Amino acid sequence: MYSFIQNYFMTFSTTFLITLLMIAFVFAGVGIKILLKKNGKFSGTCASQSPFLNKDGEACKICGAMPKEKCKNEEG
């Protein structure tokens, strides 16, 4: 019985550690992307560009772009 509990804990702790490392890797990747992007902004972040988020075809609440238009907050 004791060896079962010990094996279970070792398996759980290994899985937990791998999961934490994967999450840290994702956050590090996003952080690096923000550092390397111009002005630290992501491009094309208008929700109006996604048909899943904007089913009614409304304008973006941040920049006012319609679904067929490019984000008006983007520079250039």
C-alpha positions as CSV (number, residue, x, y, z in Angstrom):
1,M,0.0,0.0,0.0
2,Y,2.8,2.4,0.9
3,S,4.6,1.8,-2.4
4,F,1.4,2.5,-4.3
5,I,0.9,5.9,-2.6
6,Q,4.6,6.7,-3.1
7,N,4.4,5.8,-6.9
8,Y,1.2,7.8,-7.2
9,F,2.7,10.9,-5.6
10,M,5.8,10.6,-7.8
11,T,3.7,10.3,-10.9
12,F,1.5,13.2,-9.9
13,S,4.4,15.5,-9.0
14,T,6.2,14.7,-12.2
15,T,3.0,15.5,-14.2
16,F,2.5,18.6,-12.2
17,L,6.0,19.8,-12.8
18,I,5.8,19.2,-16.5
19,T,2.6,21.1,-16.7
20,L,4.1,24.1,-14.8
21,L,7.1,24.1,-17.1
22,M,4.8,24.1,-20.2
23,I,2.8,27.0,-18.8
24,A,5.9,28.9,-18.0
25,F,7.2,28.3,-21.5
26,V,4.0,29.7,-23.0
27,F,4.1,32.8,-20.8
28,A,7.8,33.3,-21.7
29,G,7.0,33.0,-25.4
30,V,4.2,35.6,-25.2
31,G,6.4,37.9,-23.2
32,I,9.2,37.6,-25.8
33,K,6.7,38.3,-28.5
34,I,5.6,41.5,-26.8
35,L,9.2,42.6,-26.3
36,L,10.0,42.0,-30.0
37,K,6.8,43.6,-31.4
38,K,6.9,47.3,-32.4
39,N,5.5,49.3,-29.5
40,G,4.7,46.1,-27.6
41,K,1.3,45.7,-29.3
42,F,-0.2,42.8,-31.1
43,S,-1.5,43.5,-34.6
44,G,-5.0,42.8,-35.7
45,T,-6.6,42.5,-32.3
46,C,-10.0,43.8,-33.3
47,A,-12.8,41.4,-32.3
48,S,-14.7,42.5,-35.3
49,Q,-12.2,40.5,-37.5
50,S,-13.4,37.2,-36.0
51,P,-16.6,35.8,-37.3
52,F,-16.9,33.7,-34.1
53,L,-16.8,36.7,-31.8
54,N,-18.8,39.1,-34.0
55,K,-21.8,37.2,-35.4
56,D,-23.9,40.4,-35.9
57,G,-21.4,42.3,-38.0
58,E,-21.0,45.1,-35.5
59,A,-18.2,47.7,-35.5
60,C,-15.2,47.2,-33.1
61,K,-15.9,49.0,-29.8
62,I,-12.3,50.1,-29.6
63,C,-11.4,51.5,-33.0
64,G,-14.7,51.5,-34.9
65,A,-13.6,49.2,-37.7
66,M,-16.2,47.2,-39.5
67,P,-15.7,43.4,-40.0
68,K,-14.4,43.9,-43.6
69,E,-12.1,46.8,-42.6
70,K,-8.6,46.7,-41.2
71,C,-8.1,47.7,-37.6
72,K,-7.9,51.5,-37.3
73,N,-5.6,51.3,-34.3
74,E,-2.7,49.8,-36.3
75,E,0.0,52.2,-37.3
76,G,1.2,52.3,-40.9
